[in-house]
Structures are given as structure tokens and as C-alpha cells.
Amino acid sequence: MLRPFIVGLGRSGAGLHLKALKDLAAGAASGEEAPFSRPPLAWDPRPEAGHGLTGLTVAASLAAAARLTEPDRAVVHLCTPPEARAEVLEELAVSGFTRFLVEKPLACDPAQLDQLVRLREKYRLHMTAVAHWLAAELTRRLHRLVTDRTLGTLLGIEVAQHKPRFTRTLATEGHPTAFDVEVPHSLGVVLHLAGPAELVTAHCTDMVCDGTVVPHMGRAALTLRHHSGVRTEIVSDLGSPVRQRTFTLRFTHGTATAHYPISEQDHHAQLILTGAVESHDVFHDEALTAFLRQTYERFAAGEVTDFAHHHAVARLLCEAKAHCRADDAPAPSRGPR
């Protein structure tokens, strides 16, 4: 049976991945079989990172981790920042690890993305990205609306993906732009719903808070033209006073408004249909746990074949940032306005 190996015990690794793995283990305790063996293995270059965490074994180094488990039976949850990812990935690949679940964004610039592709091909790695909205029940229902043409032909998609993110933005530099925080989730979904796309335009603003300017971390927006003819508009505002994760799908005979859960505190989604069909459904939709179960089952069966999809998401994000000149020059240092 596969064993989880979390590399990076920050917000994603310890706060999201470990919690979801514990939820899967708890489900196994009540009769549902877990898709992995316990306890998870973990490593973080910061010695203090694992303090206070329970339910896992923290290795002293990557080499030590390779001795504590069978690398060819492990799933590496790669939760390191993208700029440090390639070096860690290669060290793990050399040690025999072959299955990788990479935290979003897959890469923040074309050079990082090319490195990831090169390492994947060089070491024949099985690699996918964290894209739990693709496992959401709400996404499944939206996809069925599109394929069954319940409301007619899909014409356009509008995404509003907002949340106030001042504290983490001011405290860390883990994400270079607002495109790298929320947008990867929605971009993966719209490509799933409407098919391949090309960038039309993109915009990005700075975050301004109490006299401090954080370059490129305010509002991010992009427009896509899908090969299917659908047009998508995605807007994500990290300076918003409210949280919102809403997709509006416009069809020839109606509209679907989909509200994804906005936090770990409440895993309920809502889907409102108007036009040819009228309905309003509210349902539990805990996507990350479902995504991890599906991913482990796919890894065990050797069926992880979606890297091209995640590569397309990363490529479009890189193009959007280039369009905004976010990568054209070194960003100015943070400081007073």
C-alpha cells in the first residue's frame, strides 16, 4: 500500500494535506478503507516545522526519509515553494521516489515549468498537481450541465474568486503575484468545462495596506478564448473585504450560478439554475479529501495521466503574468508608499 510523504510543513503541507490525510484515516477507522498506510512521513528544512504535529513521522533529512520508507511505494506531497521545487524534486527522484503530488501553482514562471517538465521526463516520474476542485461534486454537476446541454449550449463563464489576504501577504513572500494564489483552482476548472483556451488579456494590481505596497498581490484578472468558442473571465481580488468563490455559466437557455465552499470551516456548496430549469441546491462538498482518495487510487492503478492539463494551467498563468509585465523586471521591494 502507498504511503504519504509530505515535503514542506507550511500552510499547505501541515494545514491542508496532513488534515485531509487524517480525515481519510478517520474514515478508515469507521469502516471505510484508507488508500494509504499510516503514519505519513514528512520532512521540512526548518527543524521547528514539525513541532506540535501529531500523527506523522518527521524525518531529519530527505536521505533519512528514503531509509524510513520504500521510495517506490510512496506518494510525495511536494508542498515547497515553486522557486525551491526543482532542486528538491531532483534529490527525491535520485533517491527513488517516483510519485509526486505537487502543490499549486505548478510553477511560477516558464523557466520553472520547463525544469519541472525536464525532470519529469528524465526520471520518468508520475506527476500530478493539487486540483481538488476537479474532484468537487459541484464541478461534476457543472460538467454534466455542459455535456447534457440541460440549459442549452455553453456561451461564457465568469469567475469571481475573492478573499481578504492581507496578513499572509504581508508576512510571507511565498507567492509572487495574485495569479498564483486562487486563480490556479478556477483556471483548472474552466479548462475542464470548456476545453483548451488561449489568453486574450490579463491585468494585475498591487496590494496596498496601511501605507505598505506589495507589488502584484492585489487584484488579478484574465480573459480566455476557448477553442470551443466559449469566453471566460476570471477575477481574483486579494484585497476584497469579503470571501467569494462563484462561477457563473451562461447558456443559450439559462444560467448556472455555482458557489464553492469558501473555507475549511464549512464544506457546503450551492448551485442555482435559472431559465429552462429552475432550482437551488445546497450540499456538502469536501473536495480535498475526495481528491486525495481519488489521486491515491489513480497512483495505485498507474492511471495518473493528467499532467498535460496541469501544464496548460501553468502555461496560461505564466502568459498572464508576462502580459502584465509582472516578470519583466525585478519587483520593487516592499515598503512605504
C-alpha positions as CSV (number, residue, x, y, z in Angstrom):
1,M,0.0,0.0,0.0
2,L,1.2,3.5,-0.7
3,R,2.5,5.8,2.0
4,P,2.1,9.6,2.1
5,F,5.3,11.7,2.3
6,I,4.7,15.4,2.9
7,V,7.6,17.6,1.9
8,G,7.1,21.0,3.4
9,L,5.1,21.5,6.6
10,G,3.9,25.0,6.0
11,R,0.3,26.2,5.5
12,S,-0.4,23.7,2.7
13,G,1.5,20.7,4.0
14,A,0.6,20.8,7.6
15,G,-2.6,22.8,7.5
16,L,-4.3,21.2,4.5
17,H,-2.6,18.0,3.3
18,L,-2.0,16.5,6.7
19,K,-5.5,17.3,7.9
20,A,-7.1,15.7,4.8
21,L,-5.0,12.6,5.3
22,K,-6.1,12.4,8.9
23,D,-9.7,12.7,7.7
24,L,-9.2,9.8,5.3
25,A,-7.6,7.8,8.1
26,A,-10.6,8.6,10.4
27,G,-12.9,7.4,7.7
28,A,-10.9,4.1,7.6
29,A,-11.3,3.8,11.4
30,S,-15.1,3.8,10.9
31,G,-15.1,1.2,8.3
32,E,-14.0,2.9,5.0
33,E,-10.7,1.6,3.8
34,A,-7.9,4.2,3.6
35,P,-6.0,4.3,0.3
36,F,-2.6,4.5,2.1
37,S,-0.7,3.1,5.1
38,R,-0.1,5.2,8.2
39,P,1.5,7.2,9.6
40,P,2.5,9.7,7.0
41,L,6.2,10.6,6.6
42,A,7.2,14.2,6.5
43,W,10.3,16.5,6.1
44,D,10.9,20.2,6.2
45,P,14.2,22.0,6.1
46,R,13.2,24.1,9.1
47,P,13.8,22.0,12.3
48,E,11.0,23.6,14.2
49,A,8.4,23.0,11.4
50,G,7.2,19.6,12.8
51,H,6.9,20.7,16.4
52,G,3.5,20.1,17.9
53,L,2.2,18.0,14.9
54,T,0.9,14.5,15.6
55,G,0.0,11.5,13.5
56,L,3.2,11.6,11.4
57,T,6.8,10.7,11.4
58,V,9.2,13.6,10.7
59,A,12.5,12.6,9.0
60,A,15.7,14.5,9.7
61,S,16.6,14.8,6.0
62,L,15.4,13.6,2.6
63,A,18.1,10.9,2.7
64,A,16.8,9.8,6.1
65,A,13.2,9.7,4.7
66,A,14.4,7.4,1.9
67,R,15.7,5.0,4.5
68,L,12.4,5.2,6.6
69,T,10.2,4.1,3.7
70,E,10.1,2.4,0.3
71,P,10.5,5.3,-2.2
72,D,8.8,3.3,-4.9
73,R,5.7,2.9,-2.7
74,A,5.5,6.5,-1.5
75,V,3.4,9.4,-2.7
76,V,5.3,12.7,-2.3
77,H,3.2,15.7,-1.4
78,L,5.5,18.4,-2.7
79,C,4.5,21.4,-0.7
80,T,7.6,23.5,-1.1
81,P,7.5,27.0,-2.8
82,P,7.9,26.8,-6.6
83,E,11.2,28.5,-6.7
84,A,12.8,25.8,-4.5
85,R,10.9,22.9,-6.1
86,A,13.2,21.6,-8.8
87,E,16.2,21.0,-6.6
88,V,14.1,19.1,-4.0
89,L,12.3,17.2,-6.8
90,E,15.6,16.0,-8.3
91,E,17.0,14.9,-5.0
92,L,13.9,12.9,-4.3
93,A,13.9,11.4,-7.8
94,V,17.5,10.3,-7.4
95,S,16.6,8.6,-4.2
96,G,14.0,6.6,-6.0
97,F,10.7,8.5,-5.4
98,T,8.5,8.4,-8.5
99,R,5.0,9.5,-7.5
100,F,4.5,13.3,-6.9
101,L,1.5,15.3,-6.0
102,V,2.7,18.9,-6.5
103,E,1.0,21.8,-4.7
104,K,-0.3,24.7,-6.8
105,P,0.9,26.6,-8.6
106,L,2.8,24.0,-10.5
107,A,5.4,26.7,-11.5
108,C,5.5,30.5,-11.3
109,D,7.5,31.2,-14.5
110,P,8.4,29.5,-17.8
111,A,11.9,28.5,-16.6
112,Q,10.5,26.7,-13.5
113,L,7.9,25.0,-15.7
114,D,10.5,23.8,-18.2
115,Q,12.6,22.5,-15.3
116,L,9.7,20.5,-14.0
117,V,9.0,19.0,-17.4
118,R,12.6,18.1,-17.9
119,L,12.9,16.3,-14.5
120,R,9.6,14.5,-15.1
121,E,10.8,13.2,-18.4
122,K,14.4,12.5,-17.2
123,Y,13.4,10.4,-14.2
124,R,10.1,9.0,-15.7
125,L,8.1,10.5,-12.8
126,H,4.3,10.1,-12.3
127,M,3.3,13.7,-11.5
128,T,0.0,15.5,-10.9
129,A,-0.9,18.8,-9.3
130,V,-3.2,19.6,-6.4
131,A,-6.5,20.4,-8.1
132,H,-9.1,19.4,-5.7
133,W,-11.9,21.5,-7.3
134,L,-11.8,19.0,-10.1
135,A,-12.9,16.4,-7.6
136,A,-15.7,18.5,-6.2
137,E,-19.3,17.4,-6.6
138,L,-20.1,20.9,-7.7
139,T,-17.7,20.7,-10.6
140,R,-19.2,17.3,-11.6
141,R,-22.6,18.9,-11.7
142,L,-21.4,21.8,-13.8
143,H,-19.7,19.4,-16.2
144,R,-22.9,17.4,-16.6
145,L,-24.8,20.6,-17.3
146,V,-22.4,21.4,-20.1
147,T,-22.3,17.9,-21.6
148,D,-26.0,17.1,-21.3
149,R,-26.9,20.6,-22.6
150,T,-29.6,20.9,-19.8
151,L,-29.6,24.7,-20.3
152,G,-28.5,24.7,-23.9
153,T,-25.0,25.5,-25.3
154,L,-22.4,27.0,-23.0
155,L,-21.6,30.5,-24.1
156,G,-19.4,32.0,-21.4
157,I,-18.0,31.6,-17.9
158,E,-17.5,34.4,-15.3
159,V,-15.5,33.6,-12.1
160,A,-15.3,35.8,-9.0
161,Q,-12.6,34.4,-6.6
162,H,-12.1,36.9,-3.8
163,K,-10.8,36.9,-0.3
164,P,-9.0,39.3,2.1
165,R,-5.4,38.1,2.3
166,F,-3.6,40.9,3.9
167,T,-1.9,39.2,6.9
168,R,-0.3,36.3,5.0
169,T,0.7,38.5,2.1
170,L,2.5,41.0,4.4
171,A,4.1,38.2,6.4
172,T,5.4,36.0,3.6
173,E,6.7,36.1,0.1
174,G,5.6,32.6,-1.0
175,H,3.5,33.8,-3.9
176,P,5.0,36.3,-6.4
177,T,1.6,37.5,-7.8
178,A,-2.1,37.3,-7.2
179,F,-2.3,35.0,-10.1
180,D,-0.6,32.3,-8.1
181,V,-2.9,32.2,-5.1
182,E,-6.6,31.4,-6.1
183,V,-6.6,31.5,-9.9
184,P,-4.9,28.1,-10.4
185,H,-8.0,26.4,-8.9
186,S,-10.6,28.2,-11.1
187,L,-8.4,28.0,-14.2
188,G,-8.2,24.2,-14.0
189,V,-12.0,24.0,-13.7
190,V,-12.8,26.3,-16.7
191,L,-10.4,24.3,-18.9
192,H,-12.2,21.1,-17.7
193,L,-15.6,22.6,-18.5
194,A,-14.9,24.5,-21.8
195,G,-11.8,22.9,-23.1
196,P,-8.4,24.2,-24.2
197,A,-8.0,28.0,-24.4
198,E,-5.7,30.9,-25.3
199,L,-5.1,34.0,-23.3
200,V,-6.8,37.2,-24.6
201,T,-5.7,39.7,-22.0
202,A,-4.7,40.0,-18.3
203,H,-4.4,42.6,-15.6
204,C,-2.8,42.7,-12.2
205,T,-2.6,45.4,-9.4
206,D,-0.6,45.9,-6.3
207,M,-1.9,45.3,-2.8
208,V,-1.9,48.5,-0.6
209,C,-2.4,48.2,3.1
210,D,-1.7,50.7,5.8
211,G,0.9,52.5,3.8
212,T,2.7,49.4,2.5
213,V,2.7,48.4,-1.1
214,V,3.0,44.7,-2.1
215,P,3.7,44.5,-5.9
216,H,1.3,42.4,-8.0
217,M,-0.6,41.0,-5.0
218,G,-3.9,42.9,-5.3
219,R,-6.4,42.1,-8.0
220,A,-5.7,39.7,-10.8
221,A,-7.9,39.3,-13.9
222,L,-7.6,37.4,-17.1
223,T,-9.8,36.7,-20.2
224,L,-9.6,33.4,-22.2
225,R,-11.0,32.4,-25.5
226,H,-11.6,28.6,-25.6
227,H,-11.2,26.7,-28.8
228,S,-14.9,25.7,-28.3
229,G,-15.9,29.3,-28.7
230,V,-16.6,29.9,-25.0
231,R,-15.2,33.1,-23.5
232,T,-14.1,33.1,-19.8
233,E,-13.5,36.0,-17.4
234,I,-11.7,35.2,-14.1
235,V,-11.2,37.9,-11.5
236,S,-9.5,37.3,-8.1
237,D,-9.2,40.2,-5.6
238,L,-6.9,39.5,-2.5
239,G,-7.8,42.9,-1.1
240,S,-11.5,42.2,-1.1
241,P,-13.5,42.8,2.1
242,V,-15.5,39.6,1.6
243,R,-14.8,36.0,0.5
244,Q,-16.4,34.7,-2.6
245,R,-15.8,31.7,-4.9
246,T,-18.5,31.9,-7.6
247,F,-18.8,30.6,-11.1
248,T,-21.5,31.9,-13.4
249,L,-22.1,29.8,-16.5
250,R,-24.2,31.4,-19.2
251,F,-26.0,29.1,-21.6
252,T,-28.3,29.7,-24.5
253,H,-31.4,28.8,-22.4
254,G,-30.4,29.8,-18.9
255,T,-27.7,30.5,-16.3
256,A,-26.0,28.3,-13.6
257,T,-24.5,30.1,-10.6
258,A,-22.2,27.9,-8.6
259,H,-20.8,28.8,-5.2
260,Y,-17.8,26.8,-4.0
261,P,-17.2,26.4,-0.2
262,I,-15.2,29.5,0.9
263,S,-13.2,27.9,3.8
264,E,-12.3,24.7,5.7
265,Q,-14.9,25.8,8.3
266,D,-17.9,25.0,6.1
267,H,-17.8,22.5,3.2
268,H,-21.1,23.2,1.6
269,A,-21.6,24.3,-2.0
270,Q,-24.6,25.8,-3.7
271,L,-25.9,25.5,-7.3
272,I,-28.6,27.8,-8.6
273,L,-30.2,27.3,-12.0
274,T,-32.4,29.8,-13.8
275,G,-34.0,29.7,-17.2
276,A,-35.1,26.5,-18.8
277,V,-34.6,24.8,-15.5
278,E,-35.2,26.5,-12.1
279,S,-33.5,25.0,-8.9
280,H,-31.4,25.9,-5.9
281,D,-29.4,23.0,-4.3
282,V,-27.2,23.1,-1.2
283,F,-25.0,20.1,-0.5
284,H,-21.9,19.0,1.4
285,D,-18.8,19.1,-0.9
286,E,-15.5,18.4,0.9
287,A,-13.3,18.3,-2.2
288,L,-9.8,18.0,-0.9
289,T,-10.4,14.7,1.0
290,A,-12.2,13.3,-2.1
291,F,-9.4,14.5,-4.3
292,L,-6.7,12.8,-2.2
293,R,-8.6,9.5,-2.2
294,Q,-9.1,9.6,-6.0
295,T,-5.4,10.6,-6.5
296,Y,-4.1,7.7,-4.4
297,E,-6.3,5.2,-6.1
298,R,-5.1,6.5,-9.5
299,F,-1.5,6.3,-8.4
300,A,-2.0,2.7,-7.2
301,A,-3.6,1.8,-10.5
302,G,-0.9,3.6,-12.6
303,E,-3.5,5.9,-14.1
304,V,-2.2,9.4,-13.4
305,T,-2.2,10.9,-16.9
306,D,-3.4,14.5,-16.4
307,F,-0.1,16.3,-16.3
308,A,-0.9,17.9,-19.7
309,H,-3.9,19.6,-18.1
310,H,-1.9,21.0,-15.2
311,H,0.8,22.1,-17.6
312,A,-1.8,24.0,-19.6
313,V,-3.0,25.8,-16.5
314,A,0.6,26.7,-15.5
315,R,1.4,27.9,-19.1
316,L,-1.7,30.2,-19.2
317,L,-0.7,31.6,-15.7
318,C,2.8,32.3,-17.0
319,E,1.4,34.0,-20.1
320,A,-1.0,36.1,-18.0
321,K,1.9,37.3,-15.7
322,A,4.0,38.1,-18.7
323,H,1.2,40.1,-20.2
324,C,1.0,42.1,-17.0
325,R,4.8,42.7,-17.1
326,A,4.9,41.0,-13.7
327,D,8.0,39.1,-14.7
328,D,9.6,41.7,-17.0
329,A,11.8,43.2,-14.2
330,P,12.6,42.5,-10.6
331,A,9.7,43.5,-8.4
332,P,10.3,46.6,-6.3
333,S,10.9,45.9,-2.6
334,R,8.1,46.1,-0.2
335,G,7.9,49.3,1.7
336,P,6.1,52.5,2.5
337,R,4.0,54.1,-0.2
